[in-house]
Amino acid sequence: MIKKFLIENKDLLIISAVTIVGWFIVFYLNLRQQKKHLQNSAKMKVYEELHNLKKDIDEAGEILGLSLTKFSLPFLSMSFEKDSVTVSADLKAIQRWNKYALDLGGNIHNFVGSYLKLWNHSDMWIGVMPQIKLAKKELFEVQFKNLTDKLNKHQHFIQDQSVKEFHWKKWDRTEIEDKTEKISTLFDQMAVGYLDDYLGLIHNRLVAPIFKYKKIPRENFANLDKVDHYFILTEDGLKKILVKK
């Protein structure tokens, strides 16, 4: 009976089997597509979160960067201070300098705080992009720590000027301006250059496969005519780029 039924309904059974297999294939592909969609959505959310934290650093960095140029030093305004009935011109000049030093310290604090947030969130999501682990280590544990140390030392150097010598016109203005320019250059390199490199690496790992757009490595356009090499942050750490003359 069973054999006869199978023979008589052979074509129907084949069609039914093919249909069932087709259903399973469609079901499997749908599950796979949903899984891929969820993964892409998760990657987009992680990138958006880290990108927004980077924007916070940019805002804090823009303010700090302006206060690190030698043109932000209040020497000019200090020189225009005049004696009053109760306060001498030197005292008013020192008060202006101390306010600059205090504001500088606050700007450094805000910048460092923003960077620490990105560091913490990068640690949280590094499992999604393990390929940038070395870059993260170089950026935060080497470059960021080095920059933070130098920023704090510079702020103390600025603050100590009025402590060591009340008569500000006796200060070594050239030394103060040179140190300010050096810390400003270092700040631009790490806070702008390496940070942009880092977000570029995150972009290429998380969202480039989704949008089919990969960011190219940064070029040091501003200084190509002044240097013979520069550094960029890569997945393997810092990479030295020779400038072709």
URQUI-V612382 format. One record per residue. N is the residue number from 1. RES is the residue in one small letter. PHI is phi in whole degrees, -180 to 180 (none if undefined). BURIAL is 1 if it has 24 or more other ideal C-beta (glycine too) atoms within 12 Angstrom, else 0. D_LAST is the distance of its C-alpha to the last C-alpha in Angstrom with 1 decimal. Layout:
{{N;RES;PHI;BURIAL;D_LAST} {N;RES;PHI;BURIAL;D_LAST}}
//
This chain:
{{1;m;none;0;89.8} {2;i;-65;0;86.2} {3;k;-63;0;85.4} {4;k;-65;0;87.0} {5;f;-63;0;85.2} {6;l;-66;0;81.8} {7;i;-69;0;82.7} {8;e;-70;0;83.9} {9;n;-114;0;80.9} {10;k;-56;0;78.2} {11;d;-64;0;76.2} {12;l;-64;0;76.5} {13;l;-66;0;75.4} {14;i;-64;0;72.4} {15;i;-63;0;71.4} {16;s;-64;0;72.0} {17;a;-64;0;70.0} {18;v;-63;0;67.1} {19;t;-63;0;67.3} {20;i;-63;0;67.3} {21;v;-61;0;64.3} {22;g;-61;0;62.6} {23;w;-60;0;63.4} {24;f;-63;0;62.0} {25;i;-64;0;58.7} {26;v;-62;0;58.4} {27;f;-62;0;59.3} {28;y;-65;0;56.7} {29;l;-65;0;53.9} {30;n;-65;0;54.9} {31;l;-62;0;54.7} {32;r;-64;0;51.3} {33;q;-66;0;50.0} {34;q;-64;0;51.5} {35;k;-62;0;50.0} {36;k;-65;0;46.5} {37;h;-64;0;47.0} {38;l;-65;0;48.1} {39;q;-63;0;45.1} {40;n;-65;0;42.7} {41;s;-63;0;44.6} {42;a;-64;0;44.3} {43;k;-64;1;40.6} {44;m;-64;0;40.2} {45;k;-66;0;42.4} {46;v;-64;1;40.4} {47;y;-62;1;37.1} {48;e;-61;0;38.7} {49;e;-62;1;40.1} {50;l;-69;1;36.8} {51;h;-66;1;34.9} {52;n;-66;0;37.6} {53;l;-66;1;37.3} {54;k;-65;1;33.5} {55;k;-64;0;34.5} {56;d;-64;1;36.8} {57;i;-65;1;34.0} {58;d;-60;0;31.9} {59;e;-66;0;34.8} {60;a;-67;1;35.5} {61;g;-69;1;31.9} {62;e;-64;0;31.6} {63;i;-66;1;34.6} {64;l;-66;1;33.5} {65;g;-59;1;30.0} {66;l;-66;0;31.6} {67;s;-83;1;33.8} {68;l;-102;1;31.0} {69;t;-83;0;29.3} {70;k;-65;1;30.4} {71;f;-75;0;31.9} {72;s;-84;1;34.3} {73;l;-64;1;35.9} {74;p;-83;1;39.3} {75;f;-60;1;39.4} {76;l;-63;0;39.9} {77;s;-66;0;42.8} {78;m;-65;1;44.2} {79;s;-72;0;44.4} {80;f;-93;0;46.6} {81;e;-66;0;49.2} {82;k;-122;0;52.6} {83;d;-63;0;55.7} {84;s;-121;0;58.3} {85;v;-63;0;61.9} {86;t;-109;0;61.2} {87;v;-128;0;57.5} {88;s;-78;0;55.6} {89;a;-62;0;52.2} {90;d;-63;1;50.6} {91;l;-66;0;52.1} {92;k;-65;0;50.9} {93;a;-66;1;47.4} {94;i;-65;1;47.5} {95;q;-62;0;48.8} {96;r;-66;1;45.9} {97;w;-64;1;43.4} {98;n;-64;1;45.3} {99;k;-65;0;45.1} {100;y;-61;1;41.4} {101;a;-63;1;41.3} {102;l;-67;0;43.7} {103;d;-63;1;41.8} {104;l;-61;1;38.5} {105;g;-61;1;40.5} {106;g;-66;0;41.7} {107;n;-66;1;38.3} {108;i;-64;1;37.0} {109;h;-60;0;40.2} {110;n;-65;1;39.7} {111;f;-65;1;36.1} {112;v;-62;1;36.9} {113;g;-62;0;40.0} {114;s;-65;1;38.0} {115;y;-67;1;35.5} {116;l;-63;0;38.5} {117;k;-64;1;40.0} {118;l;-64;1;37.0} {119;w;-60;1;37.0} {120;n;-61;0;40.8} {121;h;-73;1;40.5} {122;s;-66;1;37.6} {123;d;-61;0;39.9} {124;m;-65;0;42.6} {125;w;-108;1;40.7} {126;i;-62;1;38.5} {127;g;-64;0;41.0} {128;v;-79;1;40.0} {129;m;-141;1;36.4} {130;p;-61;0;36.5} {131;q;-65;0;33.1} {132;i;-100;1;31.4} {133;k;-59;1;33.6} {134;l;-67;0;30.9} {135;a;-64;1;28.6} {136;k;-62;1;31.7} {137;k;-63;1;32.5} {138;e;-65;1;29.0} {139;l;-65;1;28.9} {140;f;-88;1;32.5} {141;e;-82;0;33.6} {142;v;-113;0;30.6} {143;q;-68;1;28.3} {144;f;-66;1;31.1} {145;k;-63;0;33.5} {146;n;-64;0;31.0} {147;l;-66;1;30.2} {148;t;-59;1;34.0} {149;d;-61;0;34.8} {150;k;-71;1;32.4} {151;l;-63;1;33.5} {152;n;-65;0;37.1} {153;k;-64;0;36.5} {154;h;-67;1;34.8} {155;q;-63;1;37.8} {156;h;-67;0;40.2} {157;f;-61;1;38.4} {158;i;-64;1;38.7} {159;q;-65;1;42.3} {160;d;-73;0;43.3} {161;q;-59;1;42.5} {162;s;-76;1;45.8} {163;v;-80;0;47.7} {164;k;-76;0;46.7} {165;e;-148;0;47.2} {166;f;-70;0;49.3} {167;h;-79;0;48.3} {168;w;-64;1;44.8} {169;k;-70;0;44.0} {170;k;-88;0;43.9} {171;w;-65;1;41.1} {172;d;-84;0;37.7} {173;r;-62;0;36.0} {174;t;-62;0;32.6} {175;e;-62;0;32.8} {176;i;-63;1;33.8} {177;e;-68;0;30.9} {178;d;-64;0;28.3} {179;k;-64;1;29.7} {180;t;-66;1;29.8} {181;e;-65;0;26.2} {182;k;-67;0;25.2} {183;i;-69;1;27.5} {184;s;-66;1;26.2} {185;t;-64;1;22.6} {186;l;-62;1;24.0} {187;f;-61;1;26.2} {188;d;-61;1;23.6} {189;q;-64;1;21.6} {190;m;-89;1;24.7} {191;a;-72;1;27.0} {192;v;-102;1;24.7} {193;g;-64;1;21.7} {194;y;-66;1;23.6} {195;l;-67;1;26.7} {196;d;-63;1;25.1} {197;d;-58;1;23.7} {198;y;-62;1;27.2} {199;l;-68;1;28.9} {200;g;-65;1;26.6} {201;l;-64;1;27.7} {202;i;-63;1;31.3} {203;h;-57;1;30.9} {204;n;-67;1;29.7} {205;r;-87;1;32.6} {206;l;-98;1;35.4} {207;v;-113;1;35.0} {208;a;-59;0;32.4} {209;p;-65;0;35.0} {210;i;-80;0;37.5} {211;f;-98;0;35.4} {212;k;58;0;33.2} {213;y;-135;0;30.1} {214;k;-114;0;27.4} {215;k;-75;0;24.8} {216;i;-87;0;21.2} {217;p;-59;0;19.3} {218;r;-67;1;18.0} {219;e;-114;0;14.5} {220;n;-85;1;13.8} {221;f;-57;0;13.3} {222;a;-64;0;14.7} {223;n;-121;0;12.3} {224;l;-62;0;8.8} {225;d;-88;0;8.3} {226;k;-113;0;10.4} {227;v;-129;0;9.8} {228;d;-103;0;7.9} {229;h;-162;0;10.5} {230;y;-153;1;13.4} {231;f;-122;1;16.7} {232;i;-128;1;18.7} {233;l;-91;1;22.4} {234;t;-120;1;23.4} {235;e;-65;1;26.9} {236;d;-99;0;26.2} {237;g;107;1;25.2} {238;l;-74;1;22.0} {239;k;-126;0;18.9} {240;k;-83;0;15.7} {241;i;-111;0;12.5} {242;l;-83;0;9.3} {243;v;-91;0;6.3} {244;k;-80;0;3.8} {245;k;-94;0;0.0}}
//
